[in-house]
Amino acid sequence: MDTPKLNSIIQQSIIEYWDRDALTDYKGVTLQYKDVARKIEKLHIMFESSGVVKGDKIALCGRNSANWAVAFLATMTYGAVAVPILHEFMPEHVHNIVNHSEAKLLFVGDVMATTIDATKMPDLEGIIYIPDYSLVLSRTDKLTYAREHLNEIYGRKYPKYFRKEHVNYYVEQSPDELALINYTSGTTGFSKGVMVPYRALWSNFDFAMDVIGNRHVKSGTNTLSILPMAHMYGMSFEFIFEFLHGCHIFYLTRTPSPAIIAQAFDEIKPSIVISVPLVIEKIIKKKVFPKIQNQRMKLLLNMPVISKKVKEKICEQVVNAFGGNFYEVIIGGAAFNQEVEKFMHDIGFPYTVGYGATECAPIICYSDWRNFVPGSCGKVVRNMELKIDSSSPATVPGEILARGMNVMLGYYKNEEATKQVIDSEGWYHTGDLGTMDENGNVFIKGRSKNMLLGANGQNIYPEEIEDKLNSMPLVTESIVVQRDEKLIGLVHPDYEEIKSLGLSKNDLDNIMEQNRQELNNAMPSYSKISAIIIHEEEFEKTPKKSIKRFLYSDQISQEA
């Protein structure tokens, strides 16, 4: 079939939803679709007047906001290639990405504007401030002139008014045309530029429309964007899908505290919730578990007749914590804690777990919450194929391979790395290990890179041990590493809880030793851990909130 043109769909959506609210900075400004169109037009004038041509790279680095979204749409609909950069990256990472991608312009948010060093990005022609599109830096007279005379040029071009019929965007020439380059920080410590073609963005949109847009998330409803748009998960499912579907997107423009998130859910009442496990786990562990872990509740939950009613009541409370108006909560981006998942399944909470990769922009697997098998990450999605590279995919974990419209073109200027992950038949090698049952449900068993080898050649998946350890008293997060064939658990404790209970360091050590013994009782002999070491700071994470393992596996051997 002919792949529909994504930029044409953007154009149609803007015209169709002209008078609707489109983008709102929470507690701030709201842009309607027509305002978005006008701002895009002004940015196009600025690009054109400053000599940006089709195919040039334009980088964006800032927190989510309505103006960030507009700058991204303006880049694509001009025919330039967007390079979204996570605002959590260190300034030197931003410099590297801007230089490696050969970006001509860089849009920056308020924080990044003060920390980057323009001298480290010599080929950049200009830096534009996202909140008002003013120039932080201009290295060409053309760009300076274009910005200073922008309203005048715009007024000359549209003397009466900018109307629907003036919306006329660049349309991609081929499904394989490059739309954006997304740099993964990845847990390998080396960032690669994933080249995402238009077909992959369209295919992810097509999937979202099919599974939720046509049935459950109505056009015009409110949605809340929590994940960074510079990450493919947030980009595809909290921005592109909703914007093209005529939804009203709210951005939490500051780093959201749990209190702000709770307030936003309550006021916005989103029609779908997209999240990483960390957000859900925090809400459940802090808000819900304490209420149900007292003796009276435990007693009620064990009484068959009453427990159903009690679970319904608890479910209702958890649903209300997310605004009470959503079809389902879709969780992805990292492994989900099994204790929290079991609890959510027990109370009948409408959640599902998806699976993807930046290299697939991002979706690979998903199931509707009504058909979702707990512990799995759904089934392969439309426009994609999946296989497990194993002699017995149902019982022996093998690498998960994916192929289809969502797969990237390759890594930018890195053919070697591309060849390592995309084989001659077009299969993308995810680096994740999994099994697949006879119904097509996929179960992740860990990353093949993280797999440790036991003394007798057994495969040890640290994620499985960590998942149990993370459910134990006073453990906030953990990572299991190997030292001289022994397994060590690094644990970042829950210091808030320790303080509220008035525990000493000695108490903490005793509790951790108790945790270790209990954990080992539940583990085969080759997966037992020989020590728990306290790690006082939170572990450093990738944008998907998974721990950067490579930083800690070396650290242990040095401490030894």
C-alpha positions as CSV (number, residue, x, y, z in Angstrom):
1,M,0.0,0.0,0.0
2,D,1.0,3.6,-0.4
3,T,2.1,5.1,2.9
4,P,0.0,8.2,3.7
5,K,2.1,11.4,4.0
6,L,2.5,12.5,7.6
7,N,3.0,16.2,6.8
8,S,-0.2,16.1,4.8
9,I,-2.0,14.7,7.9
10,I,-0.5,17.5,10.0
11,Q,-1.8,20.1,7.5
12,Q,-5.3,18.5,7.4
13,S,-5.5,18.3,11.2
14,I,-4.6,22.0,11.7
15,I,-7.3,23.0,9.2
16,E,-9.9,20.6,10.5
17,Y,-9.4,21.5,14.2
18,W,-8.7,25.3,13.5
19,D,-10.8,26.7,16.4
20,R,-10.0,24.0,18.9
21,D,-7.6,24.2,21.9
22,A,-4.4,22.4,20.9
23,L,-1.5,22.9,23.3
24,T,-1.5,24.3,26.9
25,D,1.4,25.0,29.2
26,Y,-0.2,23.8,32.6
27,K,-1.0,26.9,34.6
28,G,0.0,29.0,31.5
29,V,-0.8,29.9,28.0
30,T,-3.2,27.9,25.6
31,L,-2.6,27.8,21.9
32,Q,-5.5,26.8,19.5
33,Y,-4.7,25.0,16.3
34,K,-4.9,28.3,14.4
35,D,-2.4,29.9,16.8
36,V,-0.1,26.9,16.1
37,A,-0.5,27.5,12.4
38,R,0.4,31.2,12.7
39,K,3.5,30.5,14.8
40,I,4.6,27.7,12.4
41,E,4.2,30.3,9.5
42,K,6.4,32.8,11.3
43,L,9.1,30.2,12.0
44,H,8.9,29.1,8.3
45,I,9.5,32.8,7.3
46,M,12.5,32.9,9.7
47,F,13.9,29.6,8.3
48,E,13.5,30.7,4.7
49,S,14.9,34.2,5.2
50,S,17.9,32.9,7.1
51,G,18.8,30.4,4.3
52,V,17.7,27.1,5.9
53,V,17.0,24.6,3.1
54,K,15.1,21.3,3.0
55,G,17.1,18.6,4.6
56,D,19.0,20.9,6.9
57,K,19.1,19.8,10.6
58,I,17.4,21.8,13.3
59,A,18.0,20.8,16.9
60,L,15.6,21.4,19.9
61,C,16.6,21.1,23.5
62,G,14.3,22.2,26.3
63,R,11.6,21.0,28.6
64,N,8.2,20.1,27.1
65,S,6.1,23.2,26.3
66,A,3.6,24.4,23.7
67,N,6.4,26.4,21.9
68,W,8.7,23.3,21.8
69,A,5.9,21.4,20.1
70,V,5.4,24.3,17.6
71,A,9.1,24.5,16.8
72,F,9.2,20.7,16.1
73,L,6.1,20.9,13.8
74,A,7.6,23.9,12.0
75,T,10.8,22.0,11.4
76,M,9.1,19.0,9.9
77,T,6.6,20.9,7.8
78,Y,9.4,23.0,6.4
79,G,11.2,19.9,5.2
80,A,14.1,20.2,7.6
81,V,15.2,17.3,9.8
82,A,14.4,17.7,13.5
83,V,17.0,16.7,16.1
84,P,15.2,16.5,19.5
85,I,17.7,16.5,22.4
86,L,16.7,15.6,26.0
87,H,17.0,18.7,28.3
88,E,18.4,16.5,31.0
89,F,21.6,15.9,28.9
90,M,24.7,17.6,30.1
91,P,25.9,20.7,28.1
92,E,28.8,18.8,26.6
93,H,26.4,16.1,25.4
94,V,24.3,18.8,23.7
95,H,27.4,20.2,22.1
96,N,28.4,16.8,20.8
97,I,24.9,16.1,19.4
98,V,24.6,19.5,17.7
99,N,28.0,19.0,16.1
100,H,27.6,15.4,15.1
101,S,24.2,16.0,13.6
102,E,25.5,19.1,11.7
103,A,22.5,21.2,13.0
104,K,22.2,24.6,11.5
105,L,19.9,26.1,14.2
106,L,19.3,25.2,17.8
107,F,16.2,25.9,19.8
108,V,16.8,26.1,23.6
109,G,14.7,26.3,26.7
110,D,15.4,28.6,29.7
111,V,17.8,26.3,31.6
112,M,19.8,25.1,28.6
113,A,20.1,28.7,27.3
114,T,22.3,29.6,30.3
115,T,24.5,26.5,30.4
116,I,25.5,25.7,26.8
117,D,28.6,27.2,25.3
118,A,28.1,28.4,21.7
119,T,31.9,28.4,21.1
120,K,31.8,24.6,21.4
121,M,29.3,24.5,18.4
122,P,31.2,26.4,15.7
123,D,29.0,25.4,12.8
124,L,25.7,26.5,14.3
125,E,24.3,29.6,12.6
126,G,21.9,30.6,15.4
127,I,20.4,29.7,18.8
128,I,16.7,30.5,19.3
129,Y,15.1,30.9,22.7
130,I,12.0,28.6,22.9
131,P,9.8,30.7,25.2
132,D,9.5,33.7,22.7
133,Y,11.6,32.6,19.7
134,S,14.1,35.5,20.3
135,L,17.7,35.1,19.3
136,V,20.2,34.0,21.9
137,L,22.9,34.0,19.2
138,S,23.0,34.8,15.5
139,R,26.1,34.2,13.4
140,T,24.6,35.5,10.1
141,D,23.2,38.9,9.1
142,K,20.4,37.1,7.3
143,L,19.1,35.4,10.5
144,T,19.4,38.6,12.5
145,Y,17.5,40.6,9.9
146,A,14.8,37.9,9.6
147,R,14.2,37.9,13.3
148,E,14.2,41.7,13.7
149,H,11.8,42.2,10.8
150,L,9.7,39.0,11.3
151,N,6.4,40.7,12.0
152,E,6.9,43.1,9.2
153,I,7.7,40.3,6.6
154,Y,4.7,38.3,8.0
155,G,2.4,41.4,7.7
156,R,3.5,42.0,4.1
157,K,2.9,38.3,3.2
158,Y,-0.6,38.2,4.8
159,P,-1.9,41.7,4.8
160,K,-5.5,40.7,5.6
161,Y,-5.2,37.8,7.9
162,F,-3.6,34.4,8.1
163,R,-6.4,31.9,7.2
164,K,-6.9,28.2,6.7
165,E,-6.3,28.4,3.0
166,H,-2.8,29.7,3.6
167,V,-1.7,26.5,5.4
168,N,0.5,24.8,2.8
169,Y,3.3,22.5,4.0
170,Y,6.2,20.6,2.6
171,V,5.1,17.0,2.0
172,E,7.7,14.2,2.2
173,Q,8.7,12.7,-1.2
174,S,9.1,9.1,0.0
175,P,8.1,7.1,3.1
176,D,11.9,6.5,3.6
177,E,12.7,10.2,3.8
178,L,14.5,11.2,7.0
179,A,12.1,13.0,9.4
180,L,14.2,13.2,12.6
181,I,17.4,12.0,14.3
182,N,16.9,10.9,17.9
183,Y,20.1,10.4,20.0
184,T,19.8,7.7,22.5
185,S,21.9,8.1,25.6
186,G,21.5,4.4,26.0
187,T,22.9,2.4,28.9
188,T,26.0,1.6,27.0
189,G,27.5,5.0,27.7
190,F,27.7,5.9,24.0
191,S,25.0,7.9,22.2
192,K,23.9,7.0,18.7
193,G,21.8,9.0,16.3
194,V,18.7,7.0,15.3
195,M,17.5,8.0,11.9
196,V,13.7,7.9,12.0
197,P,12.0,8.0,8.6
198,Y,8.5,9.5,8.0
199,R,7.0,6.0,7.5
200,A,8.0,5.0,11.1
201,L,6.3,8.1,12.5
202,W,3.2,7.5,10.4
203,S,3.1,3.8,11.3
204,N,3.2,4.6,15.0
205,F,0.4,7.1,14.5
206,D,-1.6,4.5,12.5
207,F,-1.1,2.0,15.3
208,A,-2.3,4.5,18.0
209,M,-5.3,5.5,15.9
210,D,-6.2,1.8,15.4
211,V,-6.0,0.6,19.0
212,I,-7.2,3.7,21.0
213,G,-7.9,6.7,18.7
214,N,-10.9,5.2,16.8
215,R,-12.5,3.7,19.9
216,H,-11.4,4.9,23.2
217,V,-9.7,8.3,23.1
218,K,-12.1,10.7,21.5
219,S,-11.0,13.6,19.4
220,G,-11.2,16.8,21.5
221,T,-10.5,15.2,24.8
222,N,-7.7,16.3,27.2
223,T,-4.4,14.5,27.5
224,L,-1.4,15.1,29.8
225,S,2.2,15.0,28.6
226,I,4.6,13.8,31.3
227,L,7.3,12.1,29.2
228,P,9.8,14.3,27.3
229,M,8.9,14.8,23.7
230,A,12.6,14.5,22.9
231,H,12.1,10.8,23.7
232,M,10.3,8.7,21.0
233,Y,7.8,7.3,23.5
234,G,6.6,10.7,24.5
235,M,7.0,12.1,21.0
236,S,4.8,9.4,19.3
237,F,2.1,8.7,22.0
238,E,1.8,11.9,24.0
239,F,2.3,14.4,21.2
240,I,2.0,13.3,17.5
241,F,-1.0,11.0,17.9
242,E,-3.0,13.4,20.1
243,F,-2.2,16.5,18.0
244,L,-3.2,14.8,14.7
245,H,-6.3,13.4,16.4
246,G,-7.5,16.8,17.6
247,C,-6.9,16.3,21.3
248,H,-6.0,19.1,23.7
249,I,-2.5,18.4,25.1
250,F,-1.4,19.8,28.5
251,Y,2.4,20.2,29.3
252,L,3.8,20.1,32.8
253,T,6.5,22.6,31.9
254,R,8.5,22.2,35.1
255,T,10.0,19.1,36.5
256,P,6.8,17.7,38.0
257,S,6.7,16.8,41.7
258,P,4.3,14.0,42.7
259,A,2.0,16.7,44.2
260,I,1.9,18.6,40.9
261,I,1.3,15.5,38.9
262,A,-1.6,14.5,41.3
263,Q,-3.1,18.0,41.0
264,A,-2.7,18.0,37.2
265,F,-4.4,14.6,36.9
266,D,-7.3,15.8,39.0
267,E,-7.8,19.0,37.0
268,I,-7.1,17.8,33.5
269,K,-8.7,14.3,33.8
270,P,-6.8,12.9,30.8
271,S,-8.5,10.4,28.5
272,I,-5.4,8.2,28.3
273,V,-2.4,7.9,30.6
274,I,1.1,7.1,29.1
275,S,3.8,6.5,31.7
276,V,7.1,4.9,32.6
277,P,7.0,2.4,35.5
278,L,8.7,4.8,37.9
279,V,5.8,7.3,38.0
280,I,3.2,4.5,38.6
281,E,5.3,2.7,41.1
282,K,5.9,5.9,43.2
283,I,2.2,6.7,43.3
284,I,1.2,3.1,44.3
285,K,4.0,2.6,46.8
286,K,3.6,6.0,48.5
287,K,-0.1,6.6,48.2
288,V,-1.8,3.2,48.1
289,F,0.4,0.5,49.8
290,P,0.5,2.3,53.2
291,K,-3.3,2.3,53.3
292,I,-3.7,-1.4,52.6
293,Q,-0.8,-2.8,54.6
294,N,-2.4,-2.5,58.0
295,Q,-3.8,-5.6,59.7
296,R,-7.5,-4.6,59.3
297,M,-7.1,-4.3,55.5
298,K,-5.1,-7.5,55.2
299,L,-7.8,-9.3,57.1
300,L,-10.6,-7.9,54.8
301,L,-8.6,-8.7,51.7
302,N,-8.4,-12.4,52.8
303,M,-12.1,-12.7,53.3
304,P,-13.5,-14.0,49.9
305,V,-16.9,-12.4,50.2
306,I,-15.7,-9.0,51.2
307,S,-12.4,-8.9,49.3
308,K,-14.0,-8.3,46.0
309,K,-15.8,-5.2,47.3
310,V,-12.6,-4.0,49.0
311,K,-10.6,-4.4,45.8
312,E,-13.2,-2.5,43.8
313,K,-13.0,0.3,46.3
314,I,-9.2,0.4,46.2
315,C,-9.3,0.3,42.4
316,E,-11.7,3.2,42.3
317,Q,-9.3,5.2,44.5
318,V,-6.3,4.4,42.3
319,V,-8.3,5.3,39.2
320,N,-9.2,8.6,40.8
321,A,-5.5,9.3,41.5
322,F,-5.1,9.4,37.7
323,G,-8.0,11.7,37.1
324,G,-10.7,9.1,36.9
325,N,-11.5,9.6,33.2
326,F,-8.9,7.5,31.3
327,Y,-9.5,4.4,29.2
328,E,-6.2,2.7,30.3
329,V,-2.7,3.4,31.6
330,I,0.0,2.3,29.1
331,I,3.3,1.6,30.8
332,G,6.5,1.2,28.9
333,G,10.1,2.3,28.6
334,A,11.6,0.1,31.4
335,A,10.9,-3.0,33.4
336,F,7.8,-2.9,35.6
337,N,8.1,-4.0,39.3
338,Q,6.2,-7.4,39.7
339,E,4.8,-6.7,43.1
340,V,3.2,-3.4,41.9
341,E,2.0,-5.1,38.7
342,K,0.5,-8.1,40.6
343,F,-1.3,-5.6,42.9
344,M,-2.7,-3.7,39.9
345,H,-3.9,-6.9,38.3
346,D,-5.5,-8.1,41.5
347,I,-7.6,-5.0,41.9
348,G,-8.7,-5.0,38.2
349,F,-6.9,-1.7,37.4
350,P,-7.0,-0.9,33.6
351,Y,-3.3,-1.0,32.8
352,T,-1.2,-2.6,30.0
353,V,2.5,-2.8,29.4
354,G,3.9,-2.1,26.0
355,Y,7.4,-2.7,24.6
356,G,9.5,-0.7,22.1
357,A,12.8,0.8,21.2
358,T,13.9,4.2,19.9
359,E,15.0,2.3,16.8
360,C,11.3,1.5,16.1
361,A,10.0,5.0,16.9
362,P,9.2,3.3,19.4
363,I,6.4,0.6,19.4
364,I,7.0,-3.1,18.9
365,C,4.5,-4.8,21.2
366,Y,1.2,-3.9,22.8
367,S,-2.2,-5.4,24.0
368,D,-5.4,-3.7,25.1
369,W,-5.7,-3.9,28.9
370,R,-8.7,-6.2,28.5
371,N,-6.6,-8.8,26.7
372,F,-3.3,-8.1,28.4
373,V,-1.5,-11.1,30.0
374,P,0.2,-10.0,33.2
375,G,4.0,-10.2,33.1
376,S,4.0,-9.9,29.3
377,C,4.4,-6.8,27.2
378,G,1.6,-7.6,24.7
379,K,1.8,-8.9,21.2
380,V,3.6,-7.6,18.1
381,V,1.7,-4.5,16.7
382,R,0.4,-3.9,13.2
383,N,2.9,-3.0,10.4
384,M,5.5,-5.1,12.3
385,E,6.8,-8.7,12.6
386,L,8.6,-10.3,15.6
387,K,10.5,-13.4,16.2
388,I,12.5,-14.9,19.1
389,D,16.0,-16.1,18.1
390,S,15.8,-19.4,20.0
391,S,15.5,-23.1,19.5
392,S,12.3,-23.0,21.5
393,P,10.8,-19.5,21.6
394,A,8.2,-20.5,24.2
395,T,10.6,-21.9,26.8
396,V,14.2,-20.8,26.0
397,P,14.8,-17.1,26.0
398,G,16.4,-15.7,22.8
399,E,17.0,-12.3,21.4
400,I,13.9,-10.4,20.3
401,L,14.1,-9.5,16.6
402,A,11.7,-7.0,14.9
403,R,11.0,-6.0,11.3
404,G,8.6,-3.7,9.5
405,M,7.6,-0.1,8.9
406,N,8.6,1.1,12.4
407,V,12.3,0.2,12.0
408,M,14.8,3.0,11.6
409,L,17.0,3.7,8.6
410,G,20.1,3.2,10.7
411,Y,22.4,5.2,12.9
412,Y,23.5,8.6,11.6
413,K,27.0,8.5,10.1
414,N,27.7,5.1,11.8
415,E,27.4,2.3,9.3
416,E,29.3,-0.1,11.5
417,A,26.8,0.2,14.4
418,T,23.9,0.0,11.9
419,K,25.3,-3.3,10.5
420,Q,25.5,-4.7,14.0
421,V,21.8,-4.3,14.7
422,I,20.0,-4.6,11.3
423,D,20.8,-7.8,9.4
424,S,20.6,-8.5,5.7
425,E,17.0,-9.5,5.9
426,G,15.9,-6.3,7.6
427,W,15.5,-7.7,11.1
428,Y,16.4,-5.2,13.9
429,H,18.2,-7.0,16.7
430,T,16.9,-5.4,19.9
431,G,19.5,-6.7,22.3
432,D,16.6,-7.8,24.6
433,L,16.0,-11.4,25.6
434,G,12.5,-12.8,25.6
435,T,10.1,-15.7,25.1
436,M,6.8,-15.8,23.2
437,D,3.9,-18.1,24.1
438,E,1.7,-19.9,21.5
439,N,-0.8,-16.9,21.5
440,G,2.0,-14.5,20.6
441,N,2.4,-12.8,24.0
442,V,5.9,-11.6,24.5
443,F,7.7,-11.9,27.8
444,I,10.9,-9.9,28.4
445,K,13.7,-11.7,30.2
446,G,16.3,-9.0,30.3
447,R,18.9,-7.4,28.1
448,S,21.4,-9.8,26.6
449,K,24.1,-7.2,27.3
450,N,23.2,-7.3,31.0
451,M,23.2,-11.1,31.3
452,L,25.8,-12.4,33.7
453,L,27.4,-15.8,33.5
454,G,27.3,-18.0,36.7
455,A,30.3,-20.0,37.8
456,N,28.9,-23.1,36.1
457,G,27.8,-21.3,33.0
458,Q,24.3,-20.5,34.1
459,N,22.6,-17.5,32.6
460,I,21.8,-15.0,35.3
461,Y,19.4,-12.1,34.5
462,P,20.1,-9.3,37.1
463,E,16.7,-7.7,36.3
464,E,14.9,-10.7,37.8
465,I,16.8,-10.5,41.1
466,E,16.5,-6.6,41.2
467,D,12.7,-6.9,40.7
468,K,12.4,-8.9,43.9
469,L,14.9,-6.8,45.8
470,N,13.1,-3.6,44.9
471,S,9.9,-4.9,46.6
472,M,11.7,-5.4,50.0
473,P,11.6,-3.1,53.0
474,L,13.4,0.2,52.7
475,V,14.7,-0.5,49.2
476,T,14.0,2.3,46.7
477,E,16.1,0.9,43.8
478,S,18.8,-1.6,43.3
479,I,21.3,-3.0,40.8
480,V,22.9,-6.4,40.9
481,V,26.5,-6.6,39.6
482,Q,29.1,-9.4,39.5
483,R,32.5,-9.3,41.4
484,D,34.8,-12.3,41.2
485,E,31.9,-14.6,40.3
486,K,29.9,-13.4,43.3
487,L,26.8,-11.4,43.0
488,I,26.5,-8.1,44.9
489,G,23.4,-6.0,45.4
490,L,23.9,-2.2,45.3
491,V,20.9,-0.7,47.1
492,H,19.7,2.9,47.3
493,P,17.6,2.9,50.5
494,D,14.4,4.9,51.2
495,Y,15.9,7.6,53.4
496,E,12.5,9.3,53.9
497,E,11.1,6.1,55.5
498,I,14.3,5.5,57.5
499,K,14.1,9.0,58.9
500,S,10.4,8.7,59.7
501,L,11.0,5.4,61.6
502,G,14.0,6.9,63.4
503,L,16.3,4.0,62.3
504,S,20.0,4.0,62.9
505,K,22.7,2.9,60.4
506,N,23.0,-0.3,62.4
507,D,19.2,-0.9,62.0
508,L,19.5,-0.3,58.3
509,D,22.4,-2.8,58.0
510,N,20.4,-5.4,59.9
511,I,17.3,-4.9,57.7
512,M,19.3,-5.2,54.6
513,E,20.9,-8.4,55.8
514,Q,17.4,-9.8,56.5
515,N,16.4,-8.7,53.0
516,R,19.4,-10.5,51.5
517,Q,18.6,-13.8,53.3
518,E,14.9,-13.6,52.4
519,L,15.8,-12.8,48.7
520,N,18.3,-15.8,48.6
521,N,15.6,-18.1,49.9
522,A,13.6,-17.3,46.8
523,M,16.5,-17.7,44.3
524,P,18.3,-20.7,42.7
525,S,21.8,-21.2,44.2
526,Y,23.6,-19.5,41.3
527,S,21.5,-16.4,41.6
528,K,22.0,-15.8,45.3
529,I,23.7,-12.5,46.3
530,S,26.6,-12.6,48.7
531,A,26.4,-9.0,50.0
532,I,24.3,-5.8,49.9
533,I,26.2,-2.6,49.6
534,I,24.4,0.7,50.5
535,H,24.5,3.3,47.7
536,E,23.7,6.7,49.2
537,E,22.8,8.6,46.1
538,E,20.1,7.7,43.5
539,F,21.5,5.8,40.6
540,E,22.2,7.7,37.5
541,K,19.5,7.0,34.8
542,T,18.9,7.2,31.1
543,P,16.0,9.3,29.9
544,K,13.8,6.1,30.1
545,K,14.6,6.0,33.8
546,S,16.6,2.8,33.5
547,I,19.8,2.7,35.5
548,K,23.1,3.3,33.7
549,R,24.5,-0.1,34.6
550,F,27.9,0.5,33.0
551,L,28.7,3.2,35.6
552,Y,28.3,0.7,38.5
553,S,29.7,-2.6,37.2
554,D,33.2,-1.1,37.0
555,Q,32.8,0.7,40.3
556,I,32.3,-2.5,42.2
557,S,35.5,-4.1,40.9
558,Q,37.4,-0.9,41.8
559,E,36.0,-1.0,45.3
560,A,37.0,-4.6,45.7
